Amino acid sequence: MSEAADALARLRALQAADLPVHGGRTLAYVYDSGLAEVDRAGREAVAAYAGSNGLDPTAFPSLLRMENELVGFAADLLDGPDTVVGTVTSGGTESVLLAVQAARDARPEVDRPTMVIPSTAHAAFHKAAHYFGVEARVVEVGADFRADVAASAAAIDERTVLVVASAPSYAHGVVDPVAGLAALAAARGVRCHVDACIGGWVLPYAARQGRAVPAWTFAVDGVTSISVDLHKYGYAPKGTSLLLHRTPQLRRPQFFASAAWPGYTMLNSTMQSTKSGGPLAGAWTVLQTLGDRGYAALAADVFTAVDRIVAGVAAIEHLDVLAAPDSTLVALSTDETCDVFTVCDEMLARGWFVQPQMAFGRSPRTVHLSVSAATLPAVPDLLDALAASVAAAVAAGPVQVDAAVAELIAALDPAALTPEDFDGLLAASGLVGEDADGALALPARMAEVNAMLEIASPALREALLVTFLDRLTRPER
Ligand SMILES: Cc1ncc(COP(=O)(O)O)c(C=O)c1O
């Protein structure tokens, strides 16, 4: 066997431990069209452009052309006026980071800038706050898990550089009242960003197909920028999102140039400088292959799946849909006799990956489902697995956190803990252990670990998980 063939065989063997990206049974992280031909075309394009460099659009003009075509398609999809411009980024988080950075840098006169975000906004906004020194003014959402316009109005002041809305929010799958938020931002001369990373490519088709979707695109006055990911419901290979601005002037502060060194003048539209042309070429190829008609058909499938899941869940005792979904994300809650985290473990044992979401603010624990078009034929299986998992969770009873451990966690101050304390806590939490060879081992079932993490304060949970990540990422020599 040649070395290359050997390396590829080892690669495939390693990959066998990962969650499946096809088959529609992984209901977070991946988005599956179920169309093998589309997938193959996207992957071929990634491979063909893996060595191309998006750093310089004059050196690789094909990448520039593909970027402008992708943005053009998105501008039409999102009701953009003729002035709309956009940029391909590496993912939703980069699009969000750049929207916040541009909003901050457009207002250099503002000392200690703030942004007003609903409590359900994606964590990427907290990352942006952390990276760029923009204070996040978090406004609690209403009982329907949508942004509270009146409370948001009260949170805007002369230091506010950005108001944020989600279309939809990741955790609950509902669209914020974008028209209300954008109007109050515009009245105060503030930018309004709509984070449609997860819904932006599918909601326009839902609206065209007659589903009730509240207005959220550039058709809404006052919306100044929109993020939308191709690597989610664009069904493109991982690594592409778009950030669109209503005008070139709004985008201007996002760009960066530096001639302050002896090499080439660095000129970047995104956070990366050298960047693979692969993801952009992959997304462009998937878009060309599917086109408007292909996306419409996939949207019809995914919404049929969502409707069947919602109807099927209504027939499962102890299980509920938390909020009627506006898009393709479904959050499921349980009654007190059924432990959500156990349901997630039981689903995994039945070949379904669903994502546990911890209680936060007014939101109870939930099971998150990001439904894909490929899930449609498997919906009856999914509902059977949910019914069986709920029954197993009810039979198993509540997950108990040891009272002494709970007391210890409640008393801990994450800022005062040493690395050794964290190692001890990680071991006590069951998050990491060691196998017979002394290697790091992860637990097979997560319900107890999740229950323990949930009672930790968000700050302690963050600190524990950062320690966990540090332990995971150690060189193999
Ligand atoms: C609404 C929303 N915004 C931003 C992001 C971040 O996207 P990414 O994981 O591609 O960085 C996500 C991811 O799920 C999302 O759902």
The ligand as a Tripos MOL2 file, in Angstrom:
@<TRIPOS>MOLECULE
LIG
   16    16     1     0     0
SMALL
NO_CHARGES

@<TRIPOS>ATOM
      1 C1        -28.4120   32.1420   14.5820 C.3       1 LIG1
      2 C2        -26.9730   31.7240   14.4910 C.ar      1 LIG1
      3 N1        -26.0140   32.6650   14.4140 N.ar      1 LIG1
      4 C3        -24.7100   32.3530   14.3360 C.ar      1 LIG1
      5 C4        -24.2950   31.0330   14.3230 C.ar      1 LIG1
      6 C5        -22.8260   30.6990   14.2890 C.3       1 LIG1
      7 O1        -22.5120   30.0370   13.1140 O.3       1 LIG1
      8 P1        -21.1900   29.1640   12.9290 P.3       1 LIG1
      9 O2        -21.3160   27.9850   13.8300 O.co2     1 LIG1
     10 O3        -21.2270   28.8430   11.4710 O.co2     1 LIG1
     11 O4        -20.0090   30.0100   13.2730 O.co2     1 LIG1
     12 C6        -25.2690   30.0250   14.3940 C.ar      1 LIG1
     13 C7        -24.8830   28.6050   14.4370 C.2       1 LIG1
     14 O5        -25.6790   27.7100   14.6150 O.2       1 LIG1
     15 C8        -26.6390   30.3760   14.4780 C.ar      1 LIG1
     16 O6        -27.5990   29.4470   14.5730 O.3       1 LIG1
@<TRIPOS>BOND
     1     1     2 1
     2     2     3 ar
     3     2    15 ar
     4     3     4 ar
     5     4     5 ar
     6     5     6 1
     7     5    12 ar
     8     6     7 1
     9     7     8 1
    10     8     9 2
    11     8    10 1
    12     8    11 1
    13    12    13 1
    14    12    15 ar
    15    13    14 2
    16    15    16 1
@<TRIPOS>SUBSTRUCTURE
     1 LIG1         1 GROUP 0 **** ****
